[in-house]
Amino acid sequence: MAPDKPFSQACENNKQPILDRIRNTFTAPGTILEIGTGTGQHAVHFASALPHLVWQPSDRPGATAHCRARIREAALDNLRLPVELDVASGIWPGDSIDGAYSANTAHIMAWEEVEAMFAGLAKRMRTGMPFCLYGPFSYGAKHTSDSNRQFDRHLRMQAPHMGIRDMDDLLKLAEQTGFRLESDHEMPANNRLLVWRKL
Ligand SMILES: C[S@@+](CC[C@H](N)C(=O)[O-])C[C@H]1O[C@@H](n2cnc3c(N)ncnc32)[C@H](O)[C@@H]1O
């Protein structure tokens, strides 16, 4: 692995199943803001398969370097270099967006940051625009698998602000911020793809 190109095996495994879903959601040409891009493997895969989109990666200041070399190397016309975005900062990139995507971020962010992500997107998205959120989620405080229960425990031991988010809380947050859940897809490895629409 090149030191300037961090690699995630999980991303390699899930990028095609996610693409198979999001291609039915991100159908209109436009700019998609990715929050918490990480290694950039999703960004490169999706931008190359969905040339009608402009893919805008972002991550917290200090983390944008994790995807930069991979994105430069991909040299795709519709894939931009990452911009800095910490959803908690209140400082968002100025460009207008037509949709949003975020994977494996809600359980890493503190709940207040998840709130800030929805609220920040709500301010920048027009009615009908989609927000695809991928990751593990629980339902009625019940995990969907033993491995997710263990993962949740592991996260909370690592840092008490982290943890798998519950759909009841997300649905409440969506209602407060102006999103509705359009669909909830079962994905490999006990993950879900949630498609929210701006009201
Ligand atoms: C587990 S990684 C997921 C990376 C990638 N999306 C994936 O699926 O592999 C979590 C990502 O969320 C980002 N993140 C955490 N807190 C954030 C915040 N407050 N604002 C924006 N991104 C954040 C991290 O920097 C990291 O890139």
The ligand as a Gaussian input file, in Angstrom:
#p B3LYP/6-31G(d) Opt

LIG

0 1
 C      -14.988000       5.171000       9.328000
 S      -14.492000       6.496000       8.321000
 C      -15.427000       6.195000       6.838000
 C      -14.696000       6.621000       5.614000
 C      -15.373000       6.224000       4.289000
 N      -16.569000       6.997000       4.058000
 C      -15.671000       4.746000       4.261000
 O      -16.826000       4.348000       4.139000
 O      -14.698000       3.979000       4.397000
 C      -15.314000       7.890000       9.036000
 C      -15.075000       9.190000       8.304000
 O      -15.892000      10.200000       8.890000
 C      -15.143000      11.390000       8.973000
 N      -15.720000      12.245000      10.010000
 C      -15.781000      12.005000      11.333000
 N      -16.321000      13.067000      11.972000
 C      -16.612000      13.994000      11.010000
 C      -17.168000      15.303000      11.035000
 N      -17.502000      15.889000      12.181000
 N      -17.319000      15.949000       9.860000
 C      -16.970000      15.369000       8.689000
 N      -16.440000      14.138000       8.607000
 C      -16.245000      13.462000       9.755000
 C      -13.736000      10.889000       9.293000
 O      -12.740000      11.850000       9.061000
 C      -13.646000       9.674000       8.377000
 O      -13.199000      10.026000       7.088000

